[in-house]
Amino acid sequence: MLKMKNSLKYTLLKYFLFFSITILSFLWILQTILFPSFYKEQKMNDVYYVSSKLKNYKNNSNFYQEISSLAIDKGVCIEINNNNYDLLYQSNYMGKGCIYNKETTYSYKFDFITNNKVDEKYFIKNNKYKNEAFIYALRLNNGEYAFINTSIEPIDGTVFLIRKELIVITIIVLILSYIMAYYLSNHISKPIKNMNDKARILATGNFDVEFLDNSKILEIEELSQSLNYAKNELNSMDEMKRDLLANVSHDLKTPLTLIKGTAEMLEDLHKDNPKKRSSDVQTITEEVDRLTNLVNDILDLSRMNSIQEKLFLEDFDLVNLIQSILKRYDVLKETEKYEFIFHYPKDSIIIHADKKKMEQVIYNLVNNAIQYTGDDNTIYIDIIIDKDIIVKIRDTGKGIDDKEIPFIWDKYYKNKKKHKRNLVGTGLGLSIVKKILDQHHFSYGVESIKNQGTTFYFSITK
């Protein structure tokens, strides 16, 4: 029972019936309670309208014909008398409620003509038809007197007919409301129910479901598109999670294996060979550094995905920051002949951003360039001042295929292509760059030319 009450079908039916009953109740009130008042006001207005036409009374057949037609059209009775109470004209309309009885009419005619009134209203009970009549008396321009009367109470037959029609209309409207509510609820609830069933399947981790909509309803179509988008995003996240776990497991396993093997050699084979022992210690140190970098990058990504992660904005010198980062690579300059060419338009360029996070961005982009630069071991860093401050970091490597560019910001994109230095990055660098730049609302992108190199850039709002 609770399920029925909460269903869309039941809710639509309830509101349709409520709306129909409200409209029907208004009609019943209008036609039964308020109808007599409306009827009375309308009939009195008809009398006044006819009286306005009688003021220019002319004693000829054309005028009598015009007045007779008007009396029939408005449902009123007209009498014209002189000051001796002689009847000069009487309309042909003898509708129910008209007062022509001399005993009934004598009193108000006597009052009006004797007192030489200009106009007067009379309300008289018509004993013949048991209803109330309204009489409007007025003195015409030629000195004669007109008396216009009509019933101001609805005729019983009319009221009965109206109520009978209302009963029929009520039954028809309620039946149609139920049918329309049933049809619409099925038309709307069926696609929603289908989407709900598929959403339950999606919740189990089955991403093969497809949310289709044939209802031709805009909101349901948009809901279908949103669910399909959510399904695709969940599928991508699930694949990313599996890839991340596989890659992290691989990246953890390799250095741990090396550390263990090198430690065993250090203990068993090279303990008496200082040169070999020093090499083993260096290998262990490098692998521990690699593990440390991997853990730090994972923690950075986790922290940046948290809603508590905030930016600490401040003013600082971008040129000085990049120069300090490049100093960390002095060992590469000496041992592997790397060259870092840094161009900047002026000695100090002040920006407003999170200094620590922008340091991560530049460091990761430089690391990425080191991994994939060409045989000349050259990395270019350029600052360009235009409408905004643009930072470009370029390598001279083989470049990136156009079809792969949309995916380079994905975690572990490094595993999909060969690079020069396995020990520098963790495969999470570009993903961290994307997160930080998105937090700052800075635009960014990549340009690549096959066999000429790749340029990563980002724009800092002045």
VOGU-3710 file (C-alpha; in Angstrom, 3 decimals, decimal comma):
1> mlkmknslky> 0,000/0,000/0,000  2,846/2,348/0,865  4,455/1,672/-2,525  1,237/2,599/-4,311  0,903/5,870/-2,423  4,458/6,851/-3,251  4,215/5,881/-6,908  4,149/8,416/-9,727  0,981/6,836/-11,114  -0,896/7,311/-7,843
11> tllkyflffs> 0,396/10,861/-7,404  -0,641/11,943/-10,911  -4,068/10,352/-10,461  -4,527/12,118/-7,146  -3,626/15,534/-8,547  -5,727/15,082/-11,687  -8,756/14,149/-9,630  -8,130/16,989/-7,203  -7,901/19,477/-10,082  -11,059/18,110/-11,722
21> itilsflwil> -13,030/18,145/-8,472  -11,900/21,721/-7,801  -13,092/22,900/-11,225  -16,372/20,989/-10,922  -16,980/22,362/-7,425  -16,494/25,863/-8,772  -19,009/25,161/-11,549  -21,539/23,764/-9,066  -21,175/26,806/-6,833  -21,457/29,126/-9,812
31> qtilfpsfyk> -24,509/27,438/-11,334  -26,461/26,650/-8,172  -25,559/29,179/-5,474  -24,406/32,190/-7,469  -26,538/31,634/-10,564  -29,699/33,367/-9,160  -27,695/36,531/-8,391  -26,078/36,530/-11,817  -29,447/35,878/-13,434  -31,103/38,747/-11,573
41> eqkmndvyyv> -28,335/41,202/-12,457  -28,386/40,170/-16,122  -32,186/40,487/-16,455  -32,158/43,935/-14,827  -29,437/45,019/-17,266  -31,629/43,747/-20,130  -34,493/45,895/-18,861  -32,267/48,986/-18,651  -31,006/48,365/-22,169  -34,545/48,157/-23,556
51> ssklknyknn> -35,534/51,315/-21,652  -32,697/53,231/-23,320  -34,162/52,303/-26,715  -37,681/53,377/-25,682  -36,814/56,931/-24,774  -37,172/58,005/-28,387  -40,581/56,379/-28,674  -42,513/56,953/-31,928  -46,104/55,944/-32,424  -45,695/54,072/-35,736
61> snfyqeissl> -45,629/50,473/-36,945  -41,883/50,366/-37,723  -40,975/51,370/-34,199  -43,412/48,839/-32,723  -41,875/46,104/-34,824  -38,369/47,068/-33,690  -39,424/47,134/-30,034  -41,208/43,777/-30,303  -38,094/42,146/-31,716  -36,018/43,677/-28,914
71> aidkgvciei> -38,476/42,400/-26,285  -38,292/38,870/-27,674  -34,504/39,030/-27,904  -34,069/40,185/-24,273  -36,989/38,210/-22,848  -38,862/41,214/-21,392  -42,434/42,515/-21,521  -43,238/46,070/-22,604  -46,359/48,183/-22,086  -46,886/51,816/-23,090
81> nnnnydllyq> -49,748/53,816/-21,485  -50,967/57,403/-21,575  -51,820/59,420/-18,470  -55,382/57,994/-18,560  -53,983/54,460/-18,188  -55,037/53,613/-21,714  -52,883/50,863/-23,285  -51,129/52,220/-26,385  -48,747/49,319/-27,011  -48,045/45,870/-25,630
91> snymgkgciy> -45,164/43,651/-26,791  -45,916/40,312/-28,375  -43,478/38,473/-26,048  -45,583/36,685/-23,437  -42,788/34,876/-21,658  -43,286/33,170/-18,350  -43,012/35,765/-15,605  -44,389/38,773/-17,466  -46,965/40,763/-15,495  -50,024/41,740/-17,529
101> nkettysykf> -52,712/41,160/-14,898  -54,580/44,397/-14,365  -55,064/43,895/-10,641  -51,375/43,326/-10,178  -50,225/46,112/-12,449  -52,657/48,789/-11,359  -50,894/49,641/-8,093  -47,468/50,520/-9,503  -48,916/52,172/-12,612  -51,161/54,301/-10,468
111> dfitnnkvde> -48,242/55,265/-8,229  -45,995/56,180/-11,132  -48,483/58,087/-13,317  -50,304/59,874/-10,486  -47,072/61,157/-8,986  -45,738/62,101/-12,465  -42,408/60,376/-11,840  -39,569/60,341/-14,382  -38,476/56,767/-13,631  -38,927/54,210/-10,870
121> kyfiknnkyk> -38,073/50,602/-9,977  -40,606/48,145/-8,629  -40,153/44,603/-7,313  -43,416/42,664/-7,246  -44,296/39,060/-6,436  -45,996/37,485/-9,415  -48,662/35,303/-7,824  -49,492/33,604/-11,108  -46,022/32,119/-11,604  -44,845/32,279/-7,968
131> neafiyalrl> -41,726/34,271/-8,821  -40,434/37,790/-8,353  -40,648/40,318/-11,176  -38,727/43,520/-11,761  -40,573/46,497/-13,292  -38,838/49,573/-14,562  -41,159/52,506/-15,252  -40,074/55,624/-17,136  -41,675/58,662/-18,671  -41,005/58,941/-22,383
141> nngeyafint> -40,006/62,095/-24,233  -43,536/62,550/-25,619  -45,100/62,431/-22,123  -46,381/58,850/-22,298  -45,307/56,082/-19,893  -43,464/52,828/-20,509  -43,456/49,852/-18,166  -40,850/47,138/-18,790  -40,964/44,011/-16,668  -39,329/40,610/-16,500
151> siepidgtvf> -38,850/37,759/-14,080  -35,619/38,039/-12,062  -35,786/34,521/-10,666  -34,573/31,574/-12,748  -37,396/29,409/-13,994  -37,468/26,051/-12,135  -37,207/24,139/-15,397  -34,042/26,026/-16,346  -32,385/25,385/-12,980  -33,323/21,717/-13,108
161> lirkelivit> -31,889/21,383/-16,615  -28,634/23,096/-15,594  -28,229/20,820/-12,578  -28,936/17,747/-14,663  -26,317/18,825/-17,189  -23,846/19,451/-14,370  -24,339/15,937/-13,055  -23,631/14,500/-16,503  -20,628/16,804/-16,988  -19,269/15,860/-13,538
171> iivlilsyim> -19,419/12,134/-14,302  -17,813/12,595/-17,736  -15,021/14,861/-16,416  -14,166/12,480/-13,554  -13,996/9,515/-15,931  -11,872/11,461/-18,439  -9,598/12,680/-15,614  -9,016/9,125/-14,464  -8,303/7,937/-18,012  -5,934/10,869/-18,721
181> ayylsnhisk> -4,149/10,417/-15,387  -3,742/6,693/-16,015  -2,431/7,257/-19,540  -0,054/10,076/-18,595  1,238/8,269/-15,516  2,056/5,220/-17,632  3,590/7,420/-20,322  5,797/9,195/-17,778  6,412/6,513/-15,161  7,261/3,675/-17,543
191> piknmndkar> 10,515/5,211/-18,878  11,431/6,373/-15,378  10,844/2,887/-13,999  12,994/1,413/-16,773  15,771/3,902/-15,966  15,468/3,050/-12,268  15,820/-0,677/-12,994  18,883/-0,029/-15,152  20,331/2,283/-12,501  20,104/-0,601/-10,009
201> ilatgnfdve> 22,027/-2,770/-12,462  24,577/0,037/-12,875  24,983/0,206/-9,083  26,187/-3,415/-9,095  29,101/-2,409/-11,331  27,651/-3,547/-14,659  28,398/-0,726/-17,114  26,857/-2,437/-20,155  23,425/-0,858/-19,517  22,175/1,864/-21,865
211> fldnskilei> 19,635/4,476/-20,779  17,261/4,945/-23,721  14,226/7,230/-23,825  11,337/7,066/-26,257  8,864/9,117/-24,222  9,423/12,358/-26,210  9,423/14,272/-22,912  12,250/16,808/-22,661  12,969/16,331/-18,945  13,045/12,525/-19,224
221> eelsqslnya> 15,298/12,782/-22,282  17,670/15,043/-20,336  17,582/12,600/-17,407  18,453/9,768/-19,794  21,386/11,757/-21,183  22,593/12,602/-17,665  22,440/8,948/-16,598  24,341/7,871/-19,702  26,954/10,539/-18,976  27,176/9,383/-15,339
231> knelnsmdem> 27,515/5,771/-16,510  30,381/6,664/-18,847  32,117/8,678/-16,145  31,726/5,847/-13,631  33,062/3,399/-16,192  36,050/5,663/-16,847  36,672/6,047/-13,126  36,448/2,294/-12,637  38,955/1,695/-15,423  41,172/4,440/-14,013
241> krdllanvsh> 40,989/2,876/-10,562  42,004/-0,521/-11,930  44,829/1,032/-13,952  45,974/3,056/-10,958  46,037/0,019/-8,693  47,870/-2,032/-11,316  50,437/0,695/-12,009  50,988/1,575/-8,364  51,397/-2,114/-7,566  53,910/-2,442/-10,407
251> dlktpltlik> 55,789/0,715/-9,404  55,949/-0,443/-5,796  56,948/-3,978/-6,630  59,870/-3,059/-8,906  61,844/-0,852/-6,472  61,053/-3,153/-3,548  62,445/-6,093/-5,510  65,539/-4,071/-6,415  66,012/-2,917/-2,823  65,686/-6,461/-1,504
261> gtaemledlh> 68,016/-7,942/-4,150  70,594/-5,194/-3,762  70,515/-5,480/0,056  71,102/-9,239/-0,219  74,053/-8,674/-2,576  75,362/-6,000/-0,258  75,260/-8,417/2,652  76,359/-11,617/0,936  78,461/-10,734/-2,120  79,853/-7,228/-1,844
271> kdnpkkrssd> 80,482/-6,766/1,848  84,249/-6,882/1,276  84,216/-4,804/-1,948  83,956/-1,068/-1,088  83,299/-0,029/-4,688  80,487/-2,550/-5,210  79,105/-1,809/-1,761  78,949/1,909/-2,571  77,106/1,142/-5,845  74,625/-1,064/-3,981
281> vqtiteevdr> 73,955/1,659/-1,428  73,431/4,181/-4,262  70,902/1,840/-5,925  68,995/1,400/-2,666  68,961/5,163/-2,107  67,638/5,858/-5,620  64,908/3,222/-5,295  63,870/4,584/-1,890  63,700/8,066/-3,431  61,534/6,668/-6,193
291> ltnlvndild> 59,182/5,076/-3,649  59,082/8,332/-1,704  58,184/10,314/-4,841  55,459/7,829/-5,723  53,902/7,956/-2,249  54,105/11,757/-2,171  52,412/12,074/-5,572  49,621/9,711/-4,522  49,124/11,718/-1,326  49,089/14,963/-3,321
301> lsrmnsiqek> 46,387/13,637/-5,646  44,331/12,349/-2,744  44,605/15,662/-0,913  43,686/17,691/-4,008  40,599/15,529/-4,594  39,421/16,378/-1,100  36,928/19,215/-0,664  39,025/20,507/2,250  41,941/21,315/-0,063  42,317/25,098/-0,206
311> lfledfdlvn> 44,585/27,514/-2,018  46,868/29,845/-0,066  47,145/32,762/-2,454  50,024/35,234/-2,205  52,164/37,516/-4,362  55,558/36,106/-5,381  58,209/36,387/-8,100  57,657/33,795/-10,846  61,164/34,266/-12,328  62,820/33,638/-8,973
321> liqsilkryd> 60,652/30,539/-8,422  61,600/28,972/-11,765  65,299/29,760/-11,238  65,243/28,047/-7,832  63,574/24,965/-9,361  66,156/24,739/-12,158  68,981/24,724/-9,597  67,788/21,287/-8,473  68,868/19,911/-11,834  72,512/21,020/-11,585
331> vlketekyef> 73,508/17,384/-11,084  71,911/16,535/-14,457  73,801/19,364/-16,085  77,094/17,993/-14,767  76,547/14,245/-15,112  74,336/13,926/-18,189  74,955/17,249/-19,946  71,356/18,471/-19,778  70,790/22,081/-20,785  67,965/24,274/-19,463
341> ifhypkdsii> 67,351/27,440/-21,512  65,210/29,935/-19,600  63,880/33,077/-21,360  61,985/35,777/-19,467  61,136/39,370/-20,499  62,139/41,035/-17,219  63,992/40,168/-14,040  60,928/40,163/-11,791  57,390/39,058/-12,662  54,998/39,139/-9,717
351> ihadkkkmeq> 51,972/36,824/-9,824  49,153/36,081/-7,363  48,742/32,343/-6,753  49,526/29,480/-4,376  53,331/29,460/-4,457  53,780/25,885/-3,227  51,332/24,465/-5,748  52,711/26,475/-8,668  56,135/25,139/-7,715  54,669/21,626/-8,104
361> viynlvnnai> 53,271/22,532/-11,527  56,539/23,848/-12,913  58,617/21,074/-11,306  56,388/18,343/-12,755  56,357/19,921/-16,235  60,146/20,248/-16,224  60,426/16,608/-15,062  58,150/15,568/-17,885  60,265/17,480/-20,408  63,444/15,818/-19,070
371> qytgddntiy> 61,917/12,358/-19,596  60,919/12,937/-23,212  63,373/15,466/-24,641  65,536/14,618/-27,636  69,151/13,534/-27,884  70,325/17,121/-27,443  69,088/16,944/-23,791  67,702/20,480/-24,057  64,629/21,878/-22,278  63,241/25,339/-23,022
381> idiiidkdii> 61,364/27,417/-20,449  59,778/30,648/-21,675  57,700/33,359/-19,985  55,623/35,522/-22,325  53,725/38,592/-21,149  50,646/39,416/-23,204  47,107/39,941/-21,922  48,032/37,234/-19,416  51,342/35,765/-18,271  52,048/32,600/-20,289
391> vkirdtgkgi> 54,565/29,969/-19,185  55,802/27,479/-21,803  57,980/24,407/-21,160  59,214/22,617/-24,285  61,178/19,458/-24,995  62,784/18,395/-28,297  61,550/14,811/-28,322  59,466/12,744/-30,722  56,220/14,516/-29,938  52,754/13,125/-29,218
401> ddkeipfiwd> 50,209/11,753/-31,681  47,160/13,993/-32,035  44,837/11,148/-31,012  46,767/10,697/-27,743  46,797/14,367/-26,678  43,359/14,244/-24,939  44,658/11,462/-22,667  48,023/12,859/-21,605  46,559/14,303/-18,392  45,448/10,831/-17,297
411> kyyknkkkhk> 47,244/9,104/-14,453  50,056/6,838/-15,612  50,035/8,099/-19,181  53,817/7,512/-19,001  53,270/3,776/-19,254  51,794/4,186/-22,724  54,949/5,552/-24,337  58,694/5,224/-24,065  60,729/7,801/-22,244  64,359/8,436/-21,402
421> rnlvgtglgl> 64,564/8,470/-17,616  62,544/5,880/-15,697  63,673/7,165/-12,357  62,554/10,774/-12,572  58,718/10,633/-12,664  55,950/8,530/-11,196  53,397/8,875/-14,000  51,180/11,070/-11,837  52,871/14,407/-12,580  50,582/15,685/-15,342
431> sivkkildqh> 47,492/14,644/-13,404  48,720/16,744/-10,467  49,425/19,672/-12,825  45,872/19,485/-14,174  44,356/19,439/-10,674  46,342/22,474/-9,505  45,691/24,567/-12,618  41,977/23,731/-12,450  41,950/24,877/-8,827  43,456/28,207/-9,888
441> hfsygvesik> 41,101/28,473/-12,893  44,167/28,951/-15,118  43,871/27,835/-18,739  46,403/25,296/-19,976  47,166/23,012/-22,891  49,723/21,207/-24,987  51,084/21,601/-28,524  53,108/18,888/-30,193  54,842/18,485/-33,550  55,925/15,022/-34,593
451> nqgttfyfsi> 59,717/14,517/-34,237  60,166/18,161/-33,178  58,982/18,194/-29,603  56,122/19,006/-27,255  55,243/22,265/-25,513  53,162/22,388/-22,329  51,808/25,815/-21,424  49,575/27,511/-18,907  48,236/31,056/-18,642  48,267/33,062/-15,390
461> tk> 45,667/35,806/-15,065  47,250/39,172/-14,299
//
